[in-house]
């Protein structure tokens, strides 16, 4: 069965799953919360805290791009936001 109905060409709610891919306009990544960087706490003594997942993802790509799991970490946090575990 298709995700798009033939009547009005809109996405059916029952089959729609929010995206977990990091994109600037993804509403999951614009969810306001407190997300800390797990790698920055060693240098300054306190962790950097970001308001949205998108800001955390951009911080990871600019400052910790050599860490192999930064994209997976942000996608796992996005899954928790989608499920409602993180409010």
C-alpha positions in Angstrom: 0.0 0.0 0.0 1.3 3.4 -0.9 2.0 6.2 1.6 0.0 8.6 -0.6 -3.8 8.4 -0.9 -5.4 8.6 -4.3 -8.1 11.1 -3.2 -6.2 14.1 -2.0 -2.5 13.1 -2.5 -1.7 13.6 1.2 0.4 11.4 3.5 -1.7 9.1 5.6 -1.1 9.6 9.3 -1.1 5.9 10.1 1.9 5.2 7.8 3.9 8.4 8.4 7.1 8.0 10.4 9.1 11.2 11.2 12.5 11.3 9.7 15.6 10.7 11.9 18.0 12.0 9.3 19.9 15.2 10.3 18.5 18.1 8.2 18.1 21.8 9.2 14.3 21.8 8.5 13.5 18.5 10.1 11.1 19.2 13.0 12.6 16.5 15.1 15.9 18.3 15.0 14.2 21.6 15.9 12.7 20.2 19.1 13.8 22.5 22.0 15.6 20.7 24.8 19.0 20.5 26.5 21.5 18.3 24.7 25.1 18.1 25.9 28.2 17.3 24.1 29.8 14.2 25.5 33.3 15.0 24.2 33.8 18.6 25.3 33.6 18.0 29.1 37.3 17.0 29.4 38.8 20.2 28.3 36.8 22.9 30.1 35.5 21.0 33.1 31.8 21.4 32.0 29.9 20.2 29.0 28.6 22.4 26.3 24.8 22.4 26.2 22.8 23.1 23.0 19.2 24.1 22.6 18.3 21.8 19.6 19.6 18.6 18.2 20.5 20.4 15.0 22.9 22.7 16.9 24.4 19.6 18.6 24.8 17.9 15.2 26.5 21.0 13.7 28.8 21.2 16.7 29.7 17.5 16.2 30.4 18.0 12.4 32.6 21.1 13.0 34.5 20.1 16.2 34.4 16.3 16.5 34.2 15.1 12.9 37.0 12.6 13.6 34.7 10.8 16.1 33.2 7.8 14.3 29.8 7.7 16.1 28.7 11.4 16.1 26.1 10.9 13.4 24.8 7.7 15.0 24.6 9.4 18.4 22.5 12.3 17.1 20.2 9.9 15.1 19.7 7.8 18.3 18.7 11.0 20.2 16.3 11.9 17.3 14.7 8.4 17.8 14.2 9.2 21.5 12.6 12.5 20.6 10.3 10.8 18.1 9.3 8.1 20.6 8.6 10.7 23.3 11.2 9.5 25.7 12.9 12.9 25.7 10.6 15.8 26.4 
